[in-house]
């Protein structure tokens, strides 16, 4: 897999995780998904941040 396609894939995963995190957060705030613990929302946001950092490192570090 080339670096540009890997970076594109990581960016897509970041967008999906961030979108899911925001959607779950909003639905929980509106009272639709009240059964979900707050830790799941934190995990989605932290996973999105980790993927964004990995995407940045992959783009700037030539050996990765």
C-alpha positions in Angstrom: 0.0 0.0 0.0 1.5 3.3 -1.0 1.8 6.2 1.5 -0.8 8.4 -0.2 -3.4 5.6 -0.1 -2.6 4.8 3.5 -2.9 8.4 4.5 -6.2 8.7 2.6 -7.5 5.6 4.4 -6.3 7.0 7.8 -8.0 10.3 7.1 -11.3 8.4 6.2 -11.1 6.4 9.5 -10.5 9.6 11.4 -13.6 11.2 9.9 -15.7 8.1 10.5 -14.6 7.9 14.2 -15.1 11.6 14.8 -18.5 11.5 13.1 -19.6 8.5 15.1 -18.3 10.2 18.3 -20.2 13.4 17.7 -23.4 11.5 16.7 -23.3 9.3 19.8 -22.6 12.3 22.0 -25.5 14.3 20.5 -27.9 11.3 20.7 -27.0 10.7 24.3 -27.5 14.3 25.1 -31.0 14.3 23.5 -31.8 11.2 25.6 -32.0 8.7 22.8 -28.9 6.6 23.8 -29.0 7.0 27.5 -27.9 3.4 28.1 -24.4 4.0 26.7 -21.8 4.9 29.2 -19.7 8.1 28.7 -16.6 6.0 28.4 -17.7 4.8 24.9 -17.8 8.4 23.8 -14.4 9.1 25.2 -13.0 6.0 23.5 -14.4 7.1 20.1 -12.9 10.6 20.5 -9.5 9.2 21.7 -9.4 6.7 18.9 -10.1 9.6 16.4 -7.2 11.6 17.9 -4.9 8.6 17.8 -5.7 8.0 14.1 -5.2 11.7 13.3 -1.8 11.6 15.0 -0.9 8.4 13.2 -1.9 10.0 9.9 0.2 13.0 10.6 3.2 10.9 11.6 2.8 8.7 8.5 2.8 11.8 6.3 5.9 13.4 7.8 8.0 10.4 8.7 9.5 8.9 5.6 10.2 5.4 7.0 6.7 4.7 8.2 
